[in-house]
Amino acid sequence: MTTLTIVANIIAKTDKIELVKAELLKLIDITRSEAGCINYDLHQDNENPAHFMFYENWQTRELWQQHMNNQHLADYMAATEGAVASFTLNEMTKIA
């Protein structure tokens, strides 16, 4: 079984960095307890504090998709509406 790696980049608006950070931090414990979550690690850029990055590994894509449909992510989206300048997500497979 091939694990799924997710790299999600979130760029907060300059005046909303602390709001976005607080809301991202709320996702950590609940997500780490979800079925299929291997790791769910949040990073903040050392030179651009508005840039956050999640590095995640999931047992299967199906379990990750279940995560993406959970209420806590909908709550995050509502809480940060208008506070995020950009969001990119990459589904990746480890090759070496």
N, C-alpha and C positions, 0 to 999 in steps of 0.2 A: 504494500500500500504506500503510495506516494503522499507525503504530507504537502499541504498547501502553505506557502509563505505569503503573507500580505505585508506590503509596505504602503502605509498611508501617510501622506504629507498634508498637514493642515497649516495654512498661513492665516493667522489672526489679523484683523485690522489693528493698527497700531494702538488705538485707544481702547481696545477690547482684549488685550493679551491676558490680563489676569482673569477675566471672566471665562475666556475659552480654556485657559489652563485649569481653572477650578472645575469646570464641567467635564473636561477630559479625565481629570483625576477621579471623578465620581464613577467612571466606567471601569476602572481597574479591577477592583475586588470582585464585582459581580461577574465580569467577563471571565476572569481567571477561574471562576468556579463552574463555568459552563461546560457541558459535555463537549469533548473534542478539542478544547483549548490546551495547547502545549505550553505556549508562552504568549504574553501580551504585554509588551514593554513600551513605555512611553519615553520619548527623548525630547529635549529642547535644545535648539541650536545655540552654541556658545557665543556666537557673534551676532545672531539675529534672533532675539528672544520671541519674536512673533511666529517663528517656525517650529512646529511640533511634528514629530514623526512617531507613528506606531510601527513597531516591528512585531509581527505576530506569526505564530505557526499553529496550524490546525491539523487534526488527524485526517479530515476529509473536507472537500469543498462543500459537501452537503451540510456538514455540521457548522461550517463558517456561515453558510447562507442562513441557517437557523438563527445564528447569532445576529446577523444583519437585520432580521425581522423582529428582534426582541424590543420590548417596550422601553428599556433603558436607553437604547439608541434613538428611538423616537423622541424621548424626553430630552436627550442631548441636542438633537436637531432643533427642537422647539426653543430650548434655552439659549442657543447660540445663533438663532436666526438673525441675519444681518451683521453678525460679528466676525464672520470668516470671510477673508478676501479670496482664498482659493483652497481647493481640496482636490488632491489626486490620489488615486488608489491603483496599486499594481498587484495583480495576482501572479505569483512567481513559483517556480519549481527549482529546488536545489539540484544542481547538476554535478557538483564536485565538492 
